[in-house]
Structures are given as structure tokens and as C-alpha cells.
Amino acid sequence: MPRRATKIVATLGPASNMPDMLQAMIAAGVNVVRLNFSHGKAQDHIDLAALVREASRRAGREVAIMADLQGPKIRVGKFAEGKVLLVPGEKFVLDASRAEPGDINGVGLDYKELPRDVKASDVLLLNDGLIVLTVDRVLGEAVHTTVKLGGELSNNKGINKQGGGLTAPALTAKDMEDIKTAMSFQADYVAVSFPKNATDMEMARQLCNVAAAQYKHKPGLIAKIERAEAIPNLAEILRVSDGIMVARGDLAVEVGNAAVPALQKRMIKMARAQDKVVITATQMMESMILNPVPTRAEVSDVANAVLDGTDAVMLSAETAAGKFPLETIVEMANICLEAEKAEYKEIDADFSGKTFARIDQSIAMGALFTASHLGAKAIVAMTDSGSTPLWMSRHDIRVPIYALTPHISTQRKMTLFRNVRPLLMDTSADRDTALSQAERHLLDRKIVQSGDVYAITCGEPMGAPGGTNMLKICRVA
């Protein structure tokens, strides 16, 4: 398989949760498997996680598991006929107190706080913005609206408020139970839906750490940026998260489609500047749910995310429910590879005017600079926690980064880092033995051969977290 820097996140579902299909998808290039907790029961996710681990073992490639929490159910209730056709100009009532199924005049709400979150003249967007309602007035628990943009509205469709402002908490009681489930199989990442600020992410971190303590596990936390309120708080959300997801679906409904591309570029740039990972998601290869090839616009969309420096591109319904899950992975991997052939800026420009206060960070930057100028075949980071490879991966460099770690949890977490290939290796307490083992690792995998130069970083004493303090340039005998 050609070396690809950008990682692929694939969502599991009926189209992809068979052992052979999942194994084939991992072999074709999936790096992270997403379990969508909006669907299924706890045992379903536990079974799927076991399936992923087994398929990964059979494919001979380690992958991470990301548990994606459902978040608050900001949705309409159910209809007597399953759906209604709303006509522009007609009246429609969203009633939090309504118990009976909905009809053409109105429907109940899963989200009971809506009457307190809106006022006259507010605009509500239903079903990903395909239906638009203008609020006329709020009477008790009933929100009276006029249909501005009509269409078919069916059971449990989502509600957004234009410009944001819904008060639903990011973490529900269901999410808290789902975190316990995800930690029972040591999910490598937890994606938090609809966080508005750093407090939401700090609460999620605390819940994850408590649930994972008995397994001696600490998952990475991904903040899904999909609320208008999260945009002004991006810096603080990034500070307390391990990464963000540019969740373009709900975000586009709240801030408007036209605002999303520039926000996506800004979010990717901010995440990289803060040494965090970033996933670009939603409708990247949407047409491949039904078709065996993507549209030209989708190809450009994926390529532009790669050129902006995203760590990963994500597939949702394309692999969960689409007709061509495997073909979608192959197409996406090829697009990433082609986009990565574009010109990289000189690595020197990344370091101009910058200072590094930490020894381990300085060693990481020194390895990048030296390897780039020497034309090294590889950079090897012997790492306990994954911090050094993460810092390296924030900079564009054509030299592949191989991260050697004795911990399988660290190996899995690093599968999301751009341009990093994590490998499992038992590092010896003796430095010279460990360095010799590392070179043997590279030779066995045909990463280097006789005469090649590579850079290697490690720490003394070996195995101390955050202790990277040595850079060595080696030539293979």
C-alpha cells in the first residue's frame, strides 16, 4: 500500500459490520473506525468493538476506535402517518406538551426546552435546513410557526435555530451511560457532540477518566464543532481537547452553508497551531452512498481538506449504509495520495521566529529540520505517550514519521496523526539495544536499506514519559 499521510475515519453500520468487509476496508486504508452511538444498544457497540479488533488483527493493521456520542436529541416527535408535507405559508405548531402523534397542524417535541429557547421572529431549520419555519409566538409549551420553506417532514427529524442559541447540554444521561460502555472496551477516542465551550469538554474528560480508571485507560477527546456558539470559543475548546471534528452538517445549518468552507480552513489551521488533531467530516463522498464513483466536486472537497492540513477525512453514511463501502475507501485513499503530491512549503519557514521552551519539543523540531535538509528516508520517534510524533506531525514534511511505542493504546491513538505510522515495539531499558532494535524494525519492514540515512529521537533514561532528549542521525550499514 502506498504511504499516505492523511488518515481515513470510517463509520460502521449495516453495510460494513460484517467481518470480511471490515477486514477488507482496514486493509484498503481505514485508520480509525467510528462507532455511532446514535444507533444501537450498548451490547451492539461492545460486539462491534470486538469485531473491529479481530478484523484489525486479521488485516495485520492496528486501527483506533472512536466512540461518537449522540448528544442531546434536539428533534421533533413522531407523526401518525410517519410524515407530513408542509406547505409554505401554512401554520405549524411545535408543542412540547403534545403526547399524541403529529399531523399536518403540528407535532410533539423530543426537545422539551424549545419553547424557552425561542421567541417571535426566530428562524427554525428542520431536517438539516430543508424545512424552514418562522416563529410567530410562543404560548406556554407551544411554539406557533409559519412554514417559510416547505417539504416532507418525517419522524424524529432534527431542529436547529438559525444563529444558534439552543440551551441543550452537550452531555445527556444517555451519553454518560455510553461513555461507560465505550470505556469497557477501551475506545481510543470519544467524540463529544454539540459542545459549546471548554466546560462541556472538561466534564466529558472527567466522566471518561472516571469510567476508564479501572482499565488504566485514558481516551483522547474529540470536540465536534457543530454549534454556532462553539465558534467564538474555539481556542478554549481546543485547549482542553485532544482534537476537533469539523462537523459540517449541523454547523452549516446554524451558521449558513456559505460560511462553512472558510470556518473549516480556520479550524484546521487553529488545531495544527495548538498541536491538536483535526478531522474533517460530513458528506465528503455523499454520492457514493448510491454510486460507485464520486462527483468531481467531492474529489475537490476531499483534496482541499488534505491540502489545508487535516489529519483525517471522515466517512459517515457512505460506509455505514452505502452500496459501495469498500470502493469509497479506495477512492478516498487515492484522492488523498494525489493531493499530498502537491508542493510543500519549506520546513524552515515553520520555525522562523519560533521558540521552544521544552527540551522534548525542541528535539522533535530538530529532527524535522535535520531530516528534511539531509534527505533522510525516515524519522523515527521512540515514544511512550505519543507527544513527540504529534508535534512532528503538525508540520508538513515529505519524510515519513515512524513512531515506535511499547504501548498498544499509544499505537492506536497515533493512527489518527497525519504522516505518522505507529508501530509496536518492546523498547529495551538499554539505549544502545533499543536503537539497534529500532533499526532492525525499519530494515525488516523495508523502510530503509543499506546506505540510507534516518533520524531517531528517544529519551534517557528509556521509558520515561515526556523524556525525549536525544536526536541521533544514523546511516544504515
VENFEN-V416030 format. One record per backbone hydrogen bond with DSSP energy under -1.0 kcal/mol. NH is the residue of the N-H (numbers start at 1). CO is the residue of the C=O. If there is no record, write none. Layout:
NH;CO, NH;CO
This chain:
7;311, 9;313, 10;32, 11;315, 12;34, 15;320, 16;13, 17;13, 22;18, 23;19, 24;20, 25;21, 26;22, 27;23, 28;24, 30;25, 31;8, 32;8, 33;64, 34;10, 35;66, 37;68, 39;36, 45;41, 46;42, 47;43, 48;44, 49;45, 50;46, 51;47, 52;48, 53;49, 54;50, 55;51, 56;52, 57;53, 58;54, 59;55, 60;56, 61;56, 64;31, 66;33, 67;189, 68;35, 69;191, 74;72, 75;73, 76;157, 77;108, 80;102, 82;79, 84;153, 86;151, 89;147, 90;87, 92;145, 93;105, 94;143, 95;107, 96;141, 98;95, 102;78, 103;106, 107;93, 110;75, 111;75, 112;110, 114;111, 116;113, 117;114, 121;135, 122;119, 124;133, 125;160, 126;131, 127;158, 130;127, 131;126, 132;149, 133;124, 134;146, 135;122, 136;144, 137;144, 139;142, 142;139, 143;94, 144;137, 145;92, 146;134, 147;90, 148;132, 149;132, 151;86, 153;84, 155;82, 156;77, 157;154, 159;74, 160;125, 162;123, 163;254, 164;161, 176;172, 177;173, 178;174, 179;175, 180;176, 181;177, 182;178, 183;179, 184;180, 186;183, 187;182, 188;65, 189;65, 190;220, 191;67, 192;222, 201;197, 202;198, 203;199, 204;200, 205;201, 206;202, 207;203, 208;204, 209;205, 210;206, 211;207, 212;208, 215;212, 216;213, 217;212, 220;188, 222;190, 223;243, 224;192, 225;245, 226;224, 230;227, 231;228, 234;231, 237;233, 238;234, 239;235, 240;236, 241;238, 242;221, 243;221, 244;277, 245;223, 246;279, 247;245, 248;246, 248;281, 251;247, 252;248, 253;249, 254;250, 255;251, 256;252, 259;256, 260;257, 263;259, 264;260, 265;261, 266;262, 267;263, 268;264, 269;265, 270;266, 271;267, 272;268, 273;269, 274;270, 275;272, 276;271, 277;242, 279;244, 280;312, 281;246, 288;285, 289;286, 290;287, 291;287, 299;295, 300;296, 301;297, 302;298, 303;299, 304;300, 305;301, 306;302, 307;303, 308;304, 309;306, 310;305, 311;278, 312;278, 313;7, 314;280, 315;9, 320;316, 321;317, 322;317, 323;289, 328;324, 329;325, 330;326, 331;327, 332;328, 333;329, 334;330, 335;331, 336;332, 337;333, 338;334, 339;335, 340;336, 341;338, 342;339, 349;346, 350;347, 351;348, 354;351, 362;358, 363;359, 364;360, 365;361, 366;362, 367;363, 368;364, 369;365, 370;366, 371;367, 372;368, 373;369, 374;370, 376;371, 377;453, 379;400, 380;455, 381;402, 382;457, 383;404, 390;386, 391;387, 392;388, 393;389, 394;391, 395;392, 401;419, 402;379, 403;421, 404;381, 405;423, 411;407, 412;408, 413;409, 414;410, 415;412, 416;413, 417;414, 419;5, 420;417, 421;401, 423;403, 425;405, 434;430, 435;431, 436;432, 437;433, 438;434, 439;435, 440;436, 441;437, 442;438, 443;439, 444;440, 445;441, 446;443, 447;442, 451;476, 452;449, 454;474, 455;378, 456;472, 457;380, 458;470, 464;461, 467;464, 469;458, 470;458, 472;456, 474;454, 476;452
